[in-house]
Amino acid sequence: MNVIARVTLVSAVAALALAACGGEAPHAEAAAEPRLEGTPYVVHDTLIVDGFSAAGVAEPLQRAMLSSKLMGRVTAVLVQEGDRVRAGQVLARIDARDLDAKSQQVQAGLEAAEAAHREALTHANRIRALYADSAAPKAQLDQAEAGLARAEAGVRQARGAGAELEAMSDYATVRASFSGQVTQRLVDPGAFAAPGQPLLQVEDGSKLRVSVTAGPDAVRQIRRGQRLAATIAGRPADAVVEGVVPAPGGHLVTVNAVVPNSAAEFRAGSAATLLLPQDRRPALLVPREAVVRQGDLTGVYWRRGAQGGLRWIRLGASQDGMVEVLSGLAAGDTVLVPPGDD
């Protein structure tokens, strides 16, 4: 027997002896079933509503470009891009010293108009008494009444000028129209602001509007308040139909749907799709909480008999807390839904 045959025989005998003593191969522990925790969910065929996927963009439900009606130098900008602001918060100020000077003129005019009105009223009352005693002609009474009317009009005009000036003074302070986030800061202190010039942009991203356009046949079953499956930047979301309106410039229809985003899970301006329901078809669904994400990969912890582990799958649309599995699972497989956070 040569050396090679002798070594082979010894190795084989050692392996048989190890098996006889209850030993295991070194890789057997790695192949053991992993200990997984979670609520079992058996995958089964389910009838779902098939749909047409229409593409659009997720935009904030509220977005405002703030400006002023005043012309003047910007004295202060109190926020930076990315800052969270509340409704009514002061964001910027514009120099309004010329309005302060004009305010004094308006106040003086109002005081003069009120004095003229008091004098005209006294004169009119005197002529009315004389006319009642037949001591003054009708023409003199008419003249006194006309003078009183002109004085009253002068008071109203002066008060209107004061209200207009007060409204203009409010434009010297730029305030947030609603609570949200500053997404653009277009001026700095010292810059010159003109009427209507954009100064700041504020967005409220707590709700996003997804607008898509499709043919009339694709939206025939869509109604206001209906829940639709959506994706934003490739991530599943639930949307509620806000309205279905004709699209401008063609024989198409626009569907607007709102997606809650209070946790800022989605970024405004991201690409989005809406699944417009059409016909029913069989599909495999798993709870959304069972999906494990690692980068661009999606998977689930599964069991089938004595086998189990992490299996990568390909997902489709999601709705009402469930997500469709396009490949990677079969009916009868069991996936584990991890326990929720208490």
FINUTI-8844 format. One line per 3 residues: number of its first residue (from 0); their letters; for each residue x, y, z of C-alpha. Coordinates in Angstrom, 1 decimal. Layout:
! residues N
NUM	A	X Y Z  ...
END
This chain:
! residues 342
0	MNV	0.0 0.0 0.0  1.5 3.3 -1.0  1.6 6.4 1.2
3	IAR	-1.3 8.2 -0.4  -3.6 5.3 -0.1  -2.6 4.8 3.6
6	VTL	-3.4 8.5 4.4  -6.8 8.2 2.7  -7.7 5.0 4.6
9	VSA	-6.7 6.6 7.9  -8.8 9.7 7.2  -11.8 7.6 6.4
12	VAA	-11.5 5.5 9.5  -11.2 8.6 11.7  -14.4 10.0 10.1
15	LAL	-16.3 6.8 10.8  -15.0 6.7 14.4  -16.2 10.3 14.9
18	AAC	-19.6 9.5 13.6  -19.9 6.4 15.8  -19.1 8.5 18.9
21	GGE	-21.9 11.0 18.1  -19.5 13.7 16.8  -20.6 16.2 14.2
24	APH	-18.9 17.8 11.2  -17.5 21.3 11.9  -20.1 23.0 9.7
27	AEA	-23.2 21.4 11.3  -23.6 24.1 13.9  -23.7 26.9 11.2
30	AAE	-26.4 25.0 9.4  -28.6 24.7 12.5  -32.0 26.5 12.5
33	PRL	-31.6 30.1 13.8  -33.6 31.0 16.9  -36.0 33.7 15.6
36	EGT	-38.6 35.6 17.6  -41.9 37.0 16.4  -45.5 36.3 15.6
39	PYV	-45.9 33.7 12.9  -47.9 34.7 9.8  -48.8 32.1 7.2
42	VHD	-48.6 33.4 3.6  -51.6 32.5 1.5  -53.1 33.5 -1.8
45	TLI	-55.3 36.7 -1.5  -57.4 38.5 -4.1  -56.2 42.1 -4.4
48	VDG	-57.3 44.9 -6.7  -54.8 45.2 -9.5  -54.0 48.7 -10.6
51	FSA	-52.3 51.1 -13.0  -49.3 52.8 -11.6  -49.2 56.5 -12.4
54	AGV	-46.2 58.6 -11.8  -46.1 62.1 -10.2  -44.3 64.2 -7.6
57	AEP	-44.9 64.5 -3.9  -45.2 68.2 -3.0  -46.1 69.9 0.3
60	LQR	-49.7 70.6 0.9  -48.8 74.1 1.9  -46.0 76.2 0.4
63	AML	-45.7 80.0 0.5  -43.2 82.4 -1.0  -43.2 85.4 1.4
66	SSK	-42.7 88.9 0.3  -43.7 92.5 1.3  -45.6 95.4 -0.3
69	LMG	-43.0 97.8 1.0  -39.9 99.2 -0.7  -37.0 99.5 1.7
72	RVT	-33.9 98.1 3.3  -34.0 94.7 5.0  -33.0 95.4 8.6
75	AVL	-33.1 91.8 10.0  -33.6 88.2 8.8  -34.3 86.1 11.9
78	VQE	-34.2 82.5 10.4  -32.0 80.3 8.5  -32.8 77.6 5.9
81	GDR	-34.0 74.5 7.6  -35.4 76.3 10.7  -38.8 75.2 12.0
84	VRA	-41.2 78.1 12.4  -44.7 78.5 13.9  -47.6 80.4 12.4
87	GQV	-47.3 84.2 13.0  -43.6 84.0 13.9  -41.6 87.1 12.8
90	LAR	-39.1 86.0 10.1  -37.7 89.3 8.8  -38.1 93.1 9.2
93	IDA	-37.9 96.0 6.7  -37.0 99.6 7.5  -40.3 101.5 7.9
96	RDL	-39.1 104.9 9.3  -40.8 106.8 6.5  -44.1 105.2 7.6
99	DAK	-43.5 106.4 11.1  -43.2 109.9 9.8  -46.3 109.6 7.7
102	SQQ	-48.1 108.2 10.7  -47.7 111.5 12.5  -49.1 113.4 9.5
105	VQA	-52.1 111.1 9.4  -52.7 111.5 13.1  -52.6 115.2 12.8
108	GLE	-55.0 115.1 9.9  -57.4 113.0 11.9  -57.4 115.4 14.8
111	AAE	-58.0 118.3 12.5  -60.9 116.5 10.8  -62.5 115.6 14.2
114	AAH	-62.2 119.3 15.3  -63.9 120.5 12.1  -66.6 117.9 12.6
117	REA	-67.3 119.1 16.2  -67.5 122.7 14.9  -69.8 121.8 12.1
120	LTH	-72.0 119.8 14.4  -72.3 122.7 16.9  -73.2 125.1 14.0
123	ANR	-75.7 122.7 12.6  -77.4 122.3 16.0  -77.6 126.1 16.4
126	IRA	-79.2 126.6 12.9  -81.6 123.7 13.5  -82.9 125.4 16.7
129	LYA	-83.2 128.8 14.9  -85.0 127.2 12.0  -87.4 125.5 14.4
132	DSA	-88.3 128.9 15.9  -88.6 130.4 12.3  -85.6 132.6 13.0
135	APK	-83.4 131.1 10.2  -84.3 130.4 6.6  -84.4 127.0 5.0
138	AQL	-81.3 127.8 2.8  -79.2 128.5 5.9  -80.2 125.2 7.4
141	DQA	-79.4 123.3 4.3  -76.0 125.0 4.2  -75.3 124.0 7.8
144	EAG	-76.4 120.3 7.1  -74.1 120.2 4.1  -71.2 121.5 6.1
147	LAR	-71.8 118.8 8.7  -71.9 116.1 6.1  -68.6 117.3 4.6
150	AEA	-67.0 117.3 8.1  -68.2 113.7 8.7  -66.8 112.6 5.4
153	GVR	-63.5 114.3 6.3  -63.4 112.3 9.5  -64.1 109.0 7.7
156	QAR	-61.4 109.8 5.1  -58.8 110.6 7.8  -59.6 107.4 9.7
159	GAG	-59.4 105.4 6.4  -55.9 106.8 5.8  -54.9 105.8 9.3
162	AEL	-56.1 102.2 8.8  -54.3 102.0 5.4  -51.1 103.2 7.0
165	EAM	-51.5 100.7 9.8  -51.9 97.9 7.2  -48.9 99.1 5.3
168	SDY	-46.9 99.1 8.6  -47.7 95.5 9.1  -45.9 94.7 5.8
171	ATV	-42.7 95.9 7.5  -42.7 92.7 9.5  -42.6 89.5 7.5
174	RAS	-44.4 86.7 9.4  -44.9 82.9 8.8  -48.3 82.2 7.3
177	FSG	-48.4 78.8 8.8  -46.2 76.4 10.8  -43.6 74.7 8.8
180	QVT	-39.9 74.8 7.7  -37.9 77.6 6.0  -36.8 76.1 2.7
183	QRL	-35.3 79.2 1.0  -33.7 82.3 2.4  -33.4 84.8 -0.5
186	VDP	-32.3 88.0 1.3  -29.8 89.1 3.9  -29.8 92.2 6.2
189	GAF	-28.8 95.3 4.2  -30.4 94.1 1.0  -33.0 96.3 -0.7
192	AAP	-36.5 94.8 -0.9  -39.0 95.8 -3.5  -42.8 95.2 -3.5
195	GQP	-43.5 91.6 -4.4  -39.9 90.5 -4.3  -39.5 87.0 -2.8
198	LLQ	-37.8 87.0 0.5  -38.4 83.6 2.2  -40.1 80.4 1.4
201	VED	-41.9 78.3 4.0  -43.2 74.8 3.5  -45.4 72.5 5.6
204	GSK	-44.3 69.0 4.9  -46.5 67.3 7.5  -48.8 66.4 4.6
207	LRV	-47.7 65.8 1.0  -49.9 66.0 -2.1  -49.2 63.5 -4.9
210	SVT	-50.6 64.5 -8.2  -50.7 62.1 -11.1  -52.3 62.2 -14.6
213	AGP	-54.0 59.3 -16.3  -56.7 58.5 -18.9  -60.4 58.6 -18.0
216	DAV	-60.6 54.8 -18.1  -57.9 54.4 -15.5  -59.6 56.6 -13.0
219	RQI	-63.2 55.5 -13.5  -63.3 53.8 -10.1  -61.5 56.5 -8.1
222	RRG	-63.6 58.6 -5.6  -62.8 61.3 -3.1  -61.8 59.9 0.3
225	QRL	-60.7 56.6 -1.2  -57.5 55.0 0.1  -54.8 54.3 -2.5
228	AAT	-51.4 52.6 -2.3  -48.5 54.9 -3.1  -44.8 55.0 -3.2
231	IAG	-42.6 58.0 -2.5  -38.9 57.7 -3.4  -39.4 53.9 -3.7
234	RPA	-40.9 53.6 -0.2  -44.5 52.4 0.3  -47.1 54.9 1.7
237	DAV	-50.8 55.2 2.1  -52.7 58.0 0.4  -56.2 59.4 0.6
240	VEG	-57.8 60.8 -2.6  -58.3 64.5 -2.3  -60.0 65.1 -5.6
243	VVP	-60.3 64.0 -9.3  -60.3 66.9 -11.7  -59.8 67.3 -15.5
246	APG	-56.2 67.9 -16.5  -55.6 71.2 -18.4  -54.9 71.0 -22.1
249	GHL	-56.0 67.5 -23.0  -58.4 64.6 -22.5  -56.7 63.4 -19.3
252	VTV	-57.7 63.4 -15.6  -55.6 64.5 -12.6  -55.8 62.6 -9.3
255	NAV	-54.7 64.4 -6.2  -54.0 62.3 -3.1  -52.7 63.3 0.3
258	VPN	-50.1 61.3 2.2  -49.6 62.0 6.0  -46.0 62.9 6.7
261	SAA	-45.9 64.2 10.3  -42.8 62.1 11.1  -41.0 63.6 8.0
264	EFR	-40.5 60.1 6.6  -40.7 61.4 3.1  -38.9 64.4 1.5
267	AGS	-40.9 67.0 -0.5  -40.2 67.0 -4.2  -39.5 63.2 -4.3
270	AAT	-40.8 61.1 -7.2  -44.0 59.3 -6.4  -46.6 56.9 -7.8
273	LLL	-50.2 56.2 -7.1  -51.7 52.7 -7.7  -55.0 53.3 -9.4
276	PQD	-57.2 50.2 -8.9  -58.5 48.3 -11.9  -59.3 44.5 -11.6
279	RRP	-58.9 41.8 -9.0  -56.1 39.2 -9.1  -54.5 36.7 -6.7
282	ALL	-51.3 37.8 -4.8  -49.2 37.0 -1.8  -49.2 39.5 1.0
285	VPR	-47.2 39.9 4.1  -47.5 42.4 7.0  -45.3 45.5 6.3
288	EAV	-43.7 45.1 9.8  -42.3 41.7 8.8  -40.1 43.3 6.0
291	VRQ	-36.4 43.6 6.9  -34.4 46.3 5.0  -30.7 46.3 4.5
294	GDL	-29.8 49.1 2.0  -31.7 48.4 -1.2  -32.4 44.8 -0.2
297	TGV	-35.7 43.6 1.3  -36.3 40.3 3.0  -38.3 38.4 5.7
300	YWR	-37.5 35.9 8.4  -39.3 32.7 7.2  -39.9 29.2 8.2
303	RGA	-41.0 26.2 6.2  -41.0 23.0 8.2  -37.6 22.6 9.9
306	QGG	-36.0 25.1 7.6  -35.8 28.9 8.3  -33.7 32.0 8.1
309	LRW	-33.5 35.4 6.4  -34.8 35.3 2.8  -34.5 38.1 0.3
312	IRL	-37.7 38.9 -1.5  -38.9 41.4 -4.2  -41.8 43.6 -3.1
315	GAS	-44.7 45.3 -4.9  -47.2 47.8 -3.9  -48.5 48.1 -0.3
318	QDG	-51.8 49.2 1.2  -53.5 49.0 4.6  -50.4 47.7 6.3
321	MVE	-49.8 44.8 3.9  -47.2 44.6 1.1  -47.3 42.4 -2.0
324	VLS	-44.5 39.8 -2.5  -43.6 39.5 -6.1  -40.9 36.8 -5.7
327	GLA	-39.1 34.9 -3.0  -42.0 33.3 -1.1  -44.7 30.7 -1.8
330	AGD	-48.1 30.1 -0.4  -47.8 28.1 2.9  -44.6 29.7 3.9
333	TVL	-44.5 31.3 7.4  -42.9 34.7 8.1  -42.2 36.1 11.4
336	VPP	-43.5 39.5 12.4  -41.2 41.0 15.1  -42.8 42.3 18.2
339	GDD	-43.6 46.0 18.2  -42.0 48.5 20.5  -43.8 49.0 23.8
END
